[in-house]
Amino acid sequence: MEEELLINPNDYLKAGIHIATKVKSAGMAKFIMKVREDGLYLLDIKSIDARIRVAGAMISRYEPRDIVVTASRLYAITAAKRFAEVIDARFIPGRVTPGIFTNPYKEGFSEIKLLVISDSRNEKQGIKEASTVNVPIIALNDTDNITKYLDLIIPVNNRGRRALAYTYYLLAREVLKNRGTIKGNDEFKYTPDDFEIKIEKREEKREQNYDAEKAEADKPKEEEATVQESSEAKVENA
């Protein structure tokens, strides 16, 4: 018997959790269900749901003090911060400082055992730090994100405000259930709204402009990385 999804499929669709970009990296191809008429890739909702379950179980095996959650983009920061608060993990907004996980003499240094990132494009320094000391990395990845050094990928729209809120809401709920902190979904006191940033129209427009500028600036690098990734013998192990 097929396992039910964590939430109603229509809620996933309304949140746009499956709507990706028009760019595809080699490592993300397997998560794509189809291409929309406007060229946007659509992610497989069942894969998203399954990976949230796996990530929740994985995170629950670590002590909260050993987990670091990062986010660098406007929409992701509120969702990731709330997630970190709910599971009692450490949250780092913005760019991860070089040496913070690798240099014991660095101010703010900490030995971590698990890193959760919201965007592998913007949080490259965190990936570099964690991979250097062999710390597992769980990442929310869109279709244009590179998968190198990532241990577990949650394929998801990591730019959408509502999509990020739902992803971190469900992930937090799964962590607490796996820890035994709550016995079922009805005991989880939060809603997706608690994970969603409330912003003014001008801030939303600024974020959209940033996305467009960033995508254009990174396009040659992303294409080069995609070709490189395709030629590598080692495929990501997530």
ChimeraX attribute file (.defattr): number of C-alpha atoms within 10 A of each C-alpha:
attribute: neighborCount
match mode: 1-to-1
recipient: residues
	/A:1	3
	/A:2	4
	/A:3	7
	/A:4	10
	/A:5	14
	/A:6	17
	/A:7	11
	/A:8	9
	/A:9	13
	/A:10	9
	/A:11	12
	/A:12	20
	/A:13	13
	/A:14	11
	/A:15	19
	/A:16	20
	/A:17	27
	/A:18	27
	/A:19	25
	/A:20	26
	/A:21	20
	/A:22	14
	/A:23	18
	/A:24	20
	/A:25	21
	/A:26	20
	/A:27	21
	/A:28	21
	/A:29	13
	/A:30	13
	/A:31	22
	/A:32	19
	/A:33	15
	/A:34	12
	/A:35	15
	/A:36	12
	/A:37	7
	/A:38	7
	/A:39	12
	/A:40	16
	/A:41	24
	/A:42	22
	/A:43	27
	/A:44	18
	/A:45	21
	/A:46	17
	/A:47	18
	/A:48	22
	/A:49	22
	/A:50	16
	/A:51	20
	/A:52	27
	/A:53	20
	/A:54	16
	/A:55	20
	/A:56	21
	/A:57	18
	/A:58	16
	/A:59	23
	/A:60	19
	/A:61	11
	/A:62	14
	/A:63	14
	/A:64	17
	/A:65	14
	/A:66	15
	/A:67	21
	/A:68	22
	/A:69	24
	/A:70	25
	/A:71	26
	/A:72	19
	/A:73	20
	/A:74	19
	/A:75	24
	/A:76	27
	/A:77	23
	/A:78	22
	/A:79	27
	/A:80	29
	/A:81	20
	/A:82	21
	/A:83	26
	/A:84	22
	/A:85	13
	/A:86	15
	/A:87	21
	/A:88	15
	/A:89	18
	/A:90	18
	/A:91	19
	/A:92	18
	/A:93	16
	/A:94	14
	/A:95	15
	/A:96	19
	/A:97	15
	/A:98	14
	/A:99	19
	/A:100	19
	/A:101	23
	/A:102	18
	/A:103	14
	/A:104	12
	/A:105	9
	/A:106	13
	/A:107	10
	/A:108	11
	/A:109	15
	/A:110	15
	/A:111	17
	/A:112	20
	/A:113	19
	/A:114	21
	/A:115	24
	/A:116	24
	/A:117	25
	/A:118	27
	/A:119	22
	/A:120	24
	/A:121	19
	/A:122	17
	/A:123	19
	/A:124	15
	/A:125	16
	/A:126	27
	/A:127	24
	/A:128	17
	/A:129	20
	/A:130	24
	/A:131	19
	/A:132	12
	/A:133	13
	/A:134	12
	/A:135	19
	/A:136	18
	/A:137	22
	/A:138	24
	/A:139	28
	/A:140	24
	/A:141	25
	/A:142	30
	/A:143	28
	/A:144	24
	/A:145	25
	/A:146	23
	/A:147	25
	/A:148	17
	/A:149	21
	/A:150	23
	/A:151	16
	/A:152	22
	/A:153	25
	/A:154	24
	/A:155	28
	/A:156	31
	/A:157	26
	/A:158	29
	/A:159	24
	/A:160	18
	/A:161	23
	/A:162	23
	/A:163	27
	/A:164	29
	/A:165	28
	/A:166	25
	/A:167	26
	/A:168	25
	/A:169	24
	/A:170	22
	/A:171	24
	/A:172	26
	/A:173	27
	/A:174	26
	/A:175	25
	/A:176	22
	/A:177	19
	/A:178	19
	/A:179	17
	/A:180	11
	/A:181	13
	/A:182	16
	/A:183	12
	/A:184	13
	/A:185	14
	/A:186	8
	/A:187	12
	/A:188	16
	/A:189	9
	/A:190	16
	/A:191	13
	/A:192	17
	/A:193	13
	/A:194	16
	/A:195	25
	/A:196	23
	/A:197	17
	/A:198	13
	/A:199	11
	/A:200	8
	/A:201	9
	/A:202	9
	/A:203	12
	/A:204	15
	/A:205	11
	/A:206	12
	/A:207	16
	/A:208	13
	/A:209	12
	/A:210	14
	/A:211	14
	/A:212	11
	/A:213	12
	/A:214	13
	/A:215	17
	/A:216	12
	/A:217	11
	/A:218	12
	/A:219	14
	/A:220	11
	/A:221	12
	/A:222	20
	/A:223	16
	/A:224	13
	/A:225	17
	/A:226	21
	/A:227	13
	/A:228	11
	/A:229	19
	/A:230	14
	/A:231	11
	/A:232	9
	/A:233	7
	/A:234	9
	/A:235	14
	/A:236	17
	/A:237	12
	/A:238	16
